[in-house]
Amino acid sequence: MKIVSETEWSSWLSKQTKKHILQNTAWGQLKNNFNWKPIRCINETQTAGAQILFRKLPLGLTFAYIPKGPVGNLDSEFWKSVDFICKRQKAMFLKVEPDLYNEDDKSPFSDDFRFVPGLSIQPRRTIVVSLQGPVNEWLGRMKQKTRYNIRLAEKKGIEIRKTADIDTFYEVLLSTGNRDNFGIHSKEYYRKVFDCFQPGGNIALFLAYYKEQPLAGVIVFSSGKRAWYFYGASNEHERNRMPTYLLQFEAMKWASQQGCNEYDLWGIPDFNEDYLEENFSKLSEGLWGVYRFKRGFGGQIKRYMGAFDRVYNPFLYSLYKTYSKMRGSP
């Protein structure tokens, strides 16, 4: 296994048919600004690789994390090399969140390498919208109310702008956080997100306006044939004009222009589809409100395989898990 440079990793990753945006070089660059150290490695046959993030823990130890990876065809030799790298970095354990759904008939792990189920960091369940076919077919797959709201926003004068205006996005985001009572990153974080991804053309920021007043915004990403909606914001102004619906529609058009054939809405309540459909009209806390919105775009509900931990220090790992559960974090 060879530890490679950012340039080497980007070049290798560009040749892979399936790669998640969280394995993109820019994601490692972003996390490097916020107390994570990225190490990128590719096996000798150039068939498998991983961007591993390391975060310092007390006692000189680290937490190793592979978000939505590794990439490629994995075998026991690959995992042996990953073990070697993690142990050199004094990892207490390695957390892996594969870029695989429950329905995928494969495992990323070799039988001779023991992983235990872990707590997920990324959302377990999501909605993936197909961008196959012309735009009219997308609209045809959407709920009638969502189609109506997209057209209503157009008729009521909502203007969508592709921009780099992080300051305005953050102002709108503050309104969202205060209204819906959820945590947001600092403005510097979103600025770094844009600065890291913008040179590669993998990111777009869209803002919705009515008569020069900003109403809502989204930040979306692309990698290969896939796109993701990670960050969204809206304020209380002109909500009857349905700006968020037209925003998502324009973001999907951008993703299609990037060559993507699917758009991941990234995060809904982790319940089966029957339960979601039975309860979305009754519940509003947490992700229930966003599920009500996202379900209208006509995508498929998918559940990721989840997180798996490879433990290098069982005693400290057990203490860490207990502490994490008390704090409500993975």
Order of alpha helices (4+ residues) and beta strands (2+ residues): beta-alpha-alpha-beta-beta-beta-beta-alpha-beta-beta-beta-alpha-alpha-beta-alpha-alpha-beta-beta-beta-alpha-beta-alpha-alpha-beta-beta-alpha
